[in-house]
Structures are given as C-alpha cells and as structure tokens.
C-alpha cells in the first residue's frame, strides 16, 4: 500500500513537471470560474433551463482532451483532481472573505463570492464524474484507431464524442443535484423539473460541443507543437 502511494506521488510529481503551465493554468482557472458562473440561471422556461457555467465549461474539456491525448487518461484525471482541490480552496477563501464584517455595505459582493455549498458540492461531483468519463472514453476511442490511421480524424473523433458525452453527464448530474435535490429545500422552492434538467443537459452539451468544434483546431496545433518539442517524453503515460 505504502509502495503504491509513493509510486503514485512520484508519478504525479513527474506529471506536473511535464504538463505545460499555460494549459494547467487555463484548465484550473476554467474550473474555478465555471463553479462561480453556475450559480446563475441565465435562461429558464417550461422545458429548458441553462446556468452560466456552460459558457466556459468547453475550455475545461478542451484542456482535458489535449492532456489525455498527450499524457493519457490517468494524467488528465490527476490534473482534474488537482483543479478540483484548487476550486474547493478558492471557494473556502471566498467564503471567509464574505463573512468578515465591515463598516461598508458589501452585501452584494459577499453574496456573489460567498457561494452556495450545494452548488459547490453538486459541481464537484459532476465535474469529477464527467472528467473520468471524458478522459477514459477519449483514450478508449483513440486506442480503437490503428497506429497509422489519419491523425486528424482520430483527434476529431475522440475529442468530439468524448466531449459531448462527458458534457452531457456533467450537465445532467449537476442540474439534478443542484436544482432538483437541493434548490427546492434551500432556495425557497426554486427548482428545475427533470425535463428542464435533461433538456438543459442535452442543449448544453450541444452548445459546448459546438465551442469544442470551433476551438479544437487550436488544441490540435498545440498537440503537434508538443510532439515536435518533445513535451511529455519524460512522462511515461498511456497517451
């Protein structure tokens, strides 16, 4: 047991020495911002509801897909866990700042950064679950291609399919927990119906996939540059 923990720790240190800092930073920031934006419902009718988090969640999945392709699903999942803990830490700091008494009225500011515990819990469960699904599905689809297959076709196929399914799971898990289970109890009866949760999950996944389609060429270019520069060679991941 101890040997495995030591081995995993050494593997994790090697991983973070190899992942380019810009991608790691963008990924972590996108997770933190997504959690904040998810507090606001930006559209709702009888059949559909959307929270603000979907506007940036595509960036998280784009970064995960890049890391999965270059370093393997285990590496991408470790990065996801790291981002999750950073998000929790930031939320704790925000909450501490929000409850510090001041002479001036910062109630609006405190309300925004103070956050809601069940939003954090729901987004954390949804994010980690969808990250594992996305990373290993992406890797599995890549393994299904032959070694000499068209590289662009492989990248597009594994990225688009894993992103759509991962985003669908993320959206549905989050909306069901936050707006069906907790919100009716803690937000004075405010809630989404299951139809709204499901429709928002599907629409959100489609919109986020569209964003992935728009920006995926950047991801492909980044991967080609990493390949030419030998980035990740030191790390023995299952890319």
C-alpha positions as CSV (number, residue, x, y, z in Angstrom):
1,X,0.0,0.0,0.0
2,X,2.7,2.4,1.0
3,X,4.8,1.5,-2.0
4,X,1.8,2.2,-4.3
5,X,1.2,5.6,-2.7
6,X,4.9,6.5,-3.0
7,X,4.9,5.4,-6.6
8,X,1.7,7.4,-7.4
9,X,3.2,10.5,-5.7
10,X,6.4,10.2,-7.8
11,X,4.3,9.8,-10.9
12,X,2.2,12.8,-10.0
13,X,5.3,15.0,-9.5
14,X,6.8,13.8,-12.8
15,X,3.4,14.7,-14.5
16,X,3.3,18.2,-13.2
17,X,6.9,18.8,-14.3
18,X,5.9,17.9,-17.8
19,X,2.4,19.4,-18.4
20,X,2.9,22.9,-19.8
21,X,2.0,25.5,-17.2
22,X,-0.3,27.5,-19.5
23,X,-2.6,24.6,-20.2
24,X,-2.6,23.6,-16.5
25,X,-3.4,27.2,-15.5
26,X,-6.2,27.7,-18.1
27,X,-7.7,24.4,-17.0
28,X,-7.7,25.2,-13.3
29,X,-9.0,28.7,-13.8
30,X,-11.8,27.5,-16.1
31,X,-12.9,25.0,-13.4
32,X,-13.0,27.8,-10.7
33,X,-14.8,30.3,-13.0
34,X,-17.3,27.6,-14.1
35,X,-18.2,26.9,-10.5
36,X,-18.9,30.6,-9.9
37,X,-20.9,31.1,-13.1
38,X,-23.0,28.0,-12.4
39,X,-24.7,29.9,-9.5
40,X,-26.8,31.9,-12.0
41,X,-29.6,30.6,-14.1
42,X,-29.3,32.6,-17.3
43,X,-32.4,31.2,-19.1
44,X,-35.4,29.2,-18.0
45,X,-38.8,28.3,-19.4
46,X,-41.2,25.4,-19.0
47,X,-38.9,23.0,-21.0
48,X,-35.4,24.4,-20.7
49,X,-33.0,25.9,-18.3
50,X,-29.4,26.9,-18.6
51,X,-26.9,28.1,-16.0
52,X,-23.9,30.3,-16.7
53,X,-21.3,27.6,-16.3
54,X,-21.8,26.2,-19.8
55,X,-20.3,29.3,-21.3
56,X,-16.8,28.3,-20.1
57,X,-17.0,24.5,-19.4
58,X,-15.9,23.8,-23.0
59,X,-12.5,25.1,-22.1
60,X,-12.1,22.6,-19.3
61,X,-13.0,19.7,-21.6
62,X,-10.7,21.0,-24.4
63,X,-7.8,21.1,-21.9
64,X,-8.6,17.6,-20.7
65,X,-8.7,16.2,-24.2
66,X,-5.3,17.7,-25.0
67,X,-3.8,16.3,-21.9
68,X,-5.4,12.9,-22.4
69,X,-4.1,12.7,-25.9
70,X,-0.5,13.7,-24.9
71,X,-0.2,12.1,-21.5
72,X,-3.0,9.6,-21.1
73,X,-6.3,9.4,-19.2
74,X,-4.7,8.8,-15.8
75,X,-2.7,12.0,-16.1
76,X,-5.8,14.0,-17.2
77,X,-7.7,12.7,-14.3
78,X,-5.0,13.6,-11.9
79,X,-5.0,17.2,-13.3
80,X,-8.8,17.2,-12.8
81,X,-8.4,16.2,-9.2
82,X,-5.8,18.9,-8.7
83,X,-8.2,21.5,-10.2
84,X,-11.0,20.3,-8.0
85,X,-9.0,20.8,-4.9
86,X,-7.9,24.3,-6.0
87,X,-11.6,25.1,-6.7
88,X,-12.5,24.0,-3.2
89,X,-9.7,26.0,-1.7
90,X,-10.7,29.2,-3.6
91,X,-14.4,28.7,-2.5
92,X,-13.3,28.4,1.1
93,X,-11.2,31.6,0.8
94,X,-14.2,33.4,-0.9
95,X,-16.5,32.3,1.9
96,X,-14.1,33.5,4.6
97,X,-13.8,36.9,2.9
98,X,-17.6,37.1,2.6
99,X,-18.3,36.6,6.3
100,X,-15.7,39.1,7.6
101,X,-17.7,42.1,9.0
102,X,-17.0,45.6,7.5
103,X,-18.4,49.1,8.1
104,X,-19.3,49.5,4.5
105,X,-22.1,47.5,2.9
106,X,-20.6,44.7,0.8
107,X,-23.7,42.5,0.9
108,X,-23.9,42.2,-2.9
109,X,-20.2,41.3,-3.1
110,X,-20.5,38.9,-0.2
111,X,-23.5,37.2,-1.8
112,X,-21.6,36.6,-5.1
113,X,-18.3,35.3,-3.8
114,X,-19.8,33.6,-0.7
115,X,-21.3,31.0,-2.9
116,X,-23.6,28.2,-2.0
117,X,-22.4,25.0,-0.5
118,X,-24.7,22.7,-2.5
119,X,-23.7,24.4,-5.8
120,X,-20.1,23.6,-4.9
121,X,-20.9,20.0,-3.9
122,X,-23.0,19.4,-7.0
123,X,-20.5,20.9,-9.4
124,X,-17.6,18.9,-7.7
125,X,-19.4,15.6,-8.0
126,X,-20.5,16.3,-11.6
127,X,-17.0,17.6,-12.6
128,X,-15.1,14.6,-11.3
129,X,-17.6,12.1,-12.6
130,X,-17.6,13.6,-16.1
131,X,-13.8,14.1,-16.1
132,X,-13.3,10.4,-15.6
133,X,-15.9,9.5,-18.3
134,X,-14.4,12.0,-20.7
135,X,-10.8,11.1,-20.2
136,X,-11.1,7.3,-20.4
137,X,-13.7,7.5,-23.3
138,X,-11.3,9.8,-25.2
139,X,-8.4,7.4,-24.6
140,X,-10.5,4.3,-25.5
141,X,-11.7,5.8,-28.8
142,X,-8.1,6.7,-29.6
143,X,-7.0,3.1,-28.9
144,X,-9.6,1.8,-31.4
145,X,-7.8,3.6,-34.2
146,X,-4.9,1.8,-35.9
147,X,-1.4,3.2,-35.4
148,X,-1.2,4.5,-39.0
149,X,-4.7,6.0,-39.0
150,X,-5.4,9.6,-40.1
151,X,-4.2,11.6,-37.0
152,X,-6.6,14.5,-37.6
153,X,-9.6,12.1,-38.0
154,X,-8.5,10.3,-34.8
155,X,-8.2,13.6,-32.8
156,X,-11.6,14.9,-34.1
157,X,-13.4,11.6,-33.4
158,X,-12.1,11.0,-29.9
159,X,-12.5,14.7,-28.9
160,X,-16.0,15.3,-30.2
161,X,-17.5,12.1,-29.0
162,X,-15.9,12.2,-25.5
163,X,-16.7,15.9,-25.1
164,X,-20.4,15.5,-26.0
165,X,-20.9,12.5,-23.7
166,X,-18.7,14.0,-20.9
167,X,-20.5,17.3,-21.0
168,X,-23.9,15.6,-21.1
169,X,-23.1,13.7,-17.9
170,X,-21.6,16.8,-16.3
171,X,-24.7,18.9,-17.0
172,X,-27.2,16.3,-16.0
173,X,-25.5,15.3,-12.8
174,X,-25.0,18.9,-11.7
175,X,-28.5,20.1,-12.6
176,X,-30.2,17.1,-11.0
177,X,-28.3,17.5,-7.7
178,X,-28.3,21.3,-7.5
179,X,-31.7,22.3,-8.9
180,X,-33.8,19.2,-8.3
181,X,-32.5,17.9,-5.0
182,X,-31.0,20.8,-3.1
183,X,-32.5,24.0,-4.5
184,X,-36.2,23.3,-3.5
185,X,-35.0,22.9,0.1
186,X,-32.6,25.8,0.4
187,X,-33.8,28.3,-2.3
188,X,-37.4,28.8,-1.1
189,X,-38.9,26.3,-3.5
190,X,-36.9,27.3,-6.6
191,X,-36.3,24.2,-8.7
192,X,-35.9,22.7,-12.2
193,X,-38.0,19.9,-13.4
194,X,-36.3,16.7,-14.6
195,X,-37.4,17.7,-18.2
196,X,-35.6,21.0,-17.7
197,X,-32.5,19.3,-16.3
198,X,-32.4,16.8,-19.2
199,X,-33.1,19.3,-21.9
200,X,-30.5,21.7,-20.5
201,X,-28.0,18.9,-20.3
202,X,-28.6,18.0,-23.9
203,X,-28.6,21.6,-25.2
204,X,-25.6,22.5,-23.0
205,X,-23.7,19.5,-24.4
206,X,-24.6,20.5,-28.0
207,X,-23.5,24.1,-27.4
208,X,-20.3,23.1,-25.6
209,X,-19.6,20.6,-28.4
210,X,-20.0,23.5,-30.9
211,X,-17.5,25.5,-29.0
212,X,-15.2,22.5,-29.0
213,X,-15.5,22.2,-32.8
214,X,-14.6,25.9,-33.1
215,X,-11.6,25.7,-30.9
216,X,-10.4,22.2,-31.4
217,X,-8.1,23.2,-34.2
218,X,-6.1,25.1,-31.6
219,X,-5.9,22.0,-29.5
220,X,-4.6,20.0,-32.5
221,X,-2.0,22.7,-33.2
222,X,-0.9,22.6,-29.6
223,X,-0.5,18.9,-29.6
224,X,1.5,19.0,-32.8
225,X,3.8,21.6,-31.3
226,X,4.2,19.4,-28.1
227,X,5.1,16.5,-30.3
228,X,7.7,18.4,-32.2
229,X,9.1,19.9,-29.0
230,X,9.2,16.5,-27.2
231,X,6.9,17.7,-24.4
232,X,5.8,14.8,-22.3
233,X,8.5,12.4,-23.4
234,X,9.8,12.2,-19.8
235,X,6.4,11.2,-18.5
236,X,5.6,7.6,-19.2
237,X,1.8,8.0,-19.6
238,X,-0.6,5.9,-21.7
239,X,-1.1,8.6,-24.3
